[in-house]
Amino acid sequence: MIAVNVVFSLLHIVQTQLFYDGLAQDMPEITALGSVALMLIFIIILETPRRGLIFGKKFKFHQGFMEIIKRYHGYIFS
């Protein structure tokens, strides 16, 4: 895994030296922060039945809601 990470890091450096990344200057940083926050919320919802929500206290979400989250969380993450 470390070798794969190093290879793709080097490829990223090569790509940024050869090509102009025009979108990076126009995107506000809050978009990245918002996407991470959304992902963490989904992870907390998915782990709540097994680990608890606050200090291990169990919280029951509606079963239909949990099924939707389990089914579609991959699309939202990507």
Rosetta blueprint (number, residue, H / E / L):
1 M L
2 I H
3 A H
4 V H
5 N H
6 V H
7 V H
8 F H
9 S H
10 L H
11 L H
12 H H
13 I H
14 V H
15 Q H
16 T H
17 Q H
18 L H
19 F L
20 Y L
21 D L
22 G L
23 L L
24 A L
25 Q L
26 D L
27 M L
28 P L
29 E H
30 I H
31 T H
32 A H
33 L H
34 G H
35 S H
36 V H
37 A H
38 L H
39 M H
40 L H
41 I H
42 F H
43 I H
44 I H
45 I H
46 L H
47 E H
48 T H
49 P H
50 R H
51 R H
52 G L
53 L L
54 I E
55 F L
56 G L
57 K E
58 K L
59 F L
60 K L
61 F L
62 H L
63 Q H
64 G H
65 F H
66 M H
67 E H
68 I H
69 I H
70 K H
71 R H
72 Y H
73 H H
74 G H
75 Y H
76 I H
77 F H
78 S L
